[in-house]
């Protein structure tokens, strides 16, 4: 799921049509069709990363994800836009909006992206971000364990990091206090995360596994 600001709403409309056809083919009510039950891995960057978390990590159906996206976008990008961009205020509003969204699902703001007690969740979720020190190299935050050493941010931190476009938000700081690292929106180095997702899928499922379908959705 590509970055694209509030235009990411169109991504969910495409997914909604896709899932509606799937529901029709399988004879299941559309409200009972959850993308997390059909996709082994969902990844995104920016608002696409937010959608990936909503559909995969929080296991929402598409209509629920649309409501979630609108609620976050409405707070971060209000109808009356101030003349000057206040990155600090935008960042604070984004964090609060994501925390409020989690609470509506009964999830604590401190909940981690990867929770070993939820390891039975089928769908693996990846959001792309980048270190402030190297904007060209995407860094992935995951909802599952890997052999490589990586940070395990909270869901709030992961979303804020992948959405931290430098022109709109301050970098997201993640990690222990004395080893804290700074991250910005992964769109800087991976506006379309498909290539990174294919590499990740090969590492997770095995290079000998056949990819049966790739659904890459932009926000244009």
C-alpha positions in Angstrom: 0.0 0.0 0.0 1.7 3.2 -1.2 2.0 6.5 0.6 -0.4 9.1 -0.6 -1.7 11.3 2.3 -5.5 11.4 2.8 -5.8 10.2 -0.8 -5.1 6.8 0.6 -8.9 6.7 1.0 -9.0 5.6 -2.6 -6.9 2.5 -1.7 -9.5 1.3 0.7 -12.3 1.8 -1.9 -10.3 -0.5 -4.3 -9.8 -3.0 -1.5 -13.5 -2.8 -0.7 -14.5 -3.7 -4.2 -12.0 -6.5 -4.2 -13.3 -8.0 -1.0 -16.9 -7.5 -2.2 -16.2 -9.6 -5.2 -14.5 -12.2 -3.0 -17.6 -12.2 -0.7 -19.9 -12.7 -3.6 -17.8 -15.6 -5.0 -17.6 -17.4 -1.6 -21.2 -16.6 -0.5 -20.1 -14.7 2.6 -21.6 -11.5 3.9 -19.3 -8.6 2.9 -19.1 -7.4 6.5 -17.7 -10.8 7.6 -14.9 -10.7 5.0 -11.6 -9.6 6.6 -8.5 -9.0 4.5 -6.4 -10.4 7.3 -8.0 -13.8 6.7 -7.0 -13.9 3.0 -3.6 -12.1 2.8 -0.5 -13.7 4.3 1.2 -10.4 4.5 0.1 -6.7 4.2 2.6 -3.9 4.1 2.5 -0.2 3.5 4.1 3.2 4.0 2.7 6.5 5.1 -1.1 6.4 5.1 -0.7 3.1 3.4 1.2 1.9 6.5 -1.7 3.0 8.6 -4.1 1.1 6.5 -1.9 -2.0 6.7 -2.0 -1.9 10.5 -5.8 -1.3 10.5 -6.5 -4.3 8.2 -3.8 -6.6 9.4 -2.7 -5.9 13.0 -6.1 -4.7 14.2 -8.0 -7.1 11.9 -10.6 -4.6 10.8 -12.9 -5.2 7.8 -12.7 -2.5 5.1 -15.6 -0.4 6.3 -14.1 -0.3 9.8 -10.7 0.7 8.3 -12.4 3.5 6.3 -13.9 4.9 9.5 -10.5 4.6 11.2 -8.7 6.4 8.3 -11.2 9.2 8.2 -11.0 9.7 12.0 -7.2 10.0 11.9 -7.1 12.1 8.7 -9.8 14.4 10.1 -7.7 15.2 13.2 -4.3 15.5 11.4 -5.7 17.4 8.4 -8.6 19.5 9.6 -10.9 21.3 7.2 -9.5 24.7 8.2 -5.8 24.4 7.5 -3.6 27.0 9.3 -1.4 29.3 7.2 1.8 28.0 8.7 2.6 24.3 9.2 3.2 23.4 12.8 5.1 20.1 12.7 5.0 19.7 16.5 1.2 20.2 16.7 0.7 17.9 13.7 2.8 15.2 15.4 0.9 15.6 18.7 -2.4 15.4 16.9 -1.4 12.3 15.0 -0.3 10.5 18.1 -3.5 11.4 19.9 -5.7 10.3 16.9 -4.0 6.9 16.7 -4.3 6.4 20.5 -8.0 7.3 20.4 -8.5 4.9 17.5 -6.8 2.0 19.4 -8.9 2.7 22.5 -12.1 2.3 20.4 -10.9 -1.2 19.7 -10.1 -1.8 23.4 -6.3 -1.8 22.7 -3.9 0.0 25.0 -1.7 2.7 23.5 1.4 0.8 24.8 0.6 -2.3 22.8 3.6 -3.4 20.7 3.5 -4.1 17.0 4.7 -7.6 17.8 3.1 -9.4 20.7 4.3 -13.0 21.1 1.0 -13.8 22.9 -0.7 -13.1 19.6 1.6 -15.2 17.4 -1.3 -17.2 16.0 -2.4 -14.2 14.0 -2.2 -15.4 10.3 -1.6 -12.1 8.6 1.9 -10.6 9.0 2.1 -6.8 8.8 5.0 -4.6 7.8 5.3 -0.8 7.8 8.2 1.0 6.1 10.0 3.9 7.7 13.6 5.2 7.5 16.3 6.4 9.8 16.7 10.1 10.0 20.4 9.4 9.5 19.9 7.5 6.2 16.7 8.4 4.3 17.6 6.1 1.3 17.4 2.8 3.2 13.9 1.6 4.2 13.6 0.1 7.7 10.7 -2.3 8.4 8.7 -2.5 11.6 6.9 -5.9 11.9 4.2 -7.6 13.8 6.1 -10.9 13.9 9.5 -12.1 15.1 12.5 -12.4 12.8 16.0 -13.6 13.1 17.4 -10.2 12.4 17.7 -7.7 15.3 15.0 -5.0 15.0 13.1 -2.6 17.2 9.6 -3.6 18.3 7.8 -0.3 18.6 4.3 0.2 19.9 1.6 0.3 17.3 1.3 4.1 17.9 5.1 4.5 17.4 5.1 2.4 14.3 2.2 4.4 12.7 3.7 7.7 13.7 7.1 6.7 12.2 5.8 5.5 8.8 3.7 8.7 8.6 6.4 11.1 9.7 6.8 13.0 6.4 9.5 15.6 7.3 7.5 18.5 5.8 4.5 17.8 8.1 5.7 16.0 11.2 8.8 15.8 13.4 10.7 12.5 13.4 9.4 9.7 15.6 11.8 8.8 18.4 11.8 5.1 19.3 13.8 2.9 21.6 15.3 2.9 25.1 16.0 6.4 26.4 19.8 6.2 26.0 19.7 4.4 22.7 16.8 6.2 21.2 16.7 6.4 17.3 14.9 8.9 15.1 12.7 7.8 12.2 10.9 9.5 9.4 8.3 8.5 6.8 9.4 5.5 4.8 8.1 7.1 1.7 11.3 9.0 1.5 13.0 5.8 0.3 10.2 3.5 -0.5 7.0 5.3 -1.7 6.0 1.9 -3.3 7.0 -0.8 -0.8 6.4 -3.7 -3.1 10.0 -4.6 -3.7 10.7 -4.5 0.1 7.6 -6.7 0.7 8.8 -9.3 -1.9 12.2 -9.5 -0.2 10.5 -9.8 3.2 8.1 -12.5 2.0 11.0 -14.5 0.7 12.8 -14.3 4.0 9.7 -15.2 6.1 8.1 -17.9 4.0 11.1 -19.2 2.1 12.5 -18.4 -1.4 11.1 -21.7 -2.7 7.5 -20.6 -1.9 5.5 -19.4 -4.9 3.8 -16.0 -4.7 0.3 -16.6 -5.9 -0.9 -13.0 -5.9 0.5 -9.5 -5.4 -2.0 -6.6 -4.9 -0.1 -3.3 -5.2 -2.4 -0.3 -4.7 -1.4 3.3 -5.1 -3.2 6.4 -3.9 -3.5 8.3 -7.2 
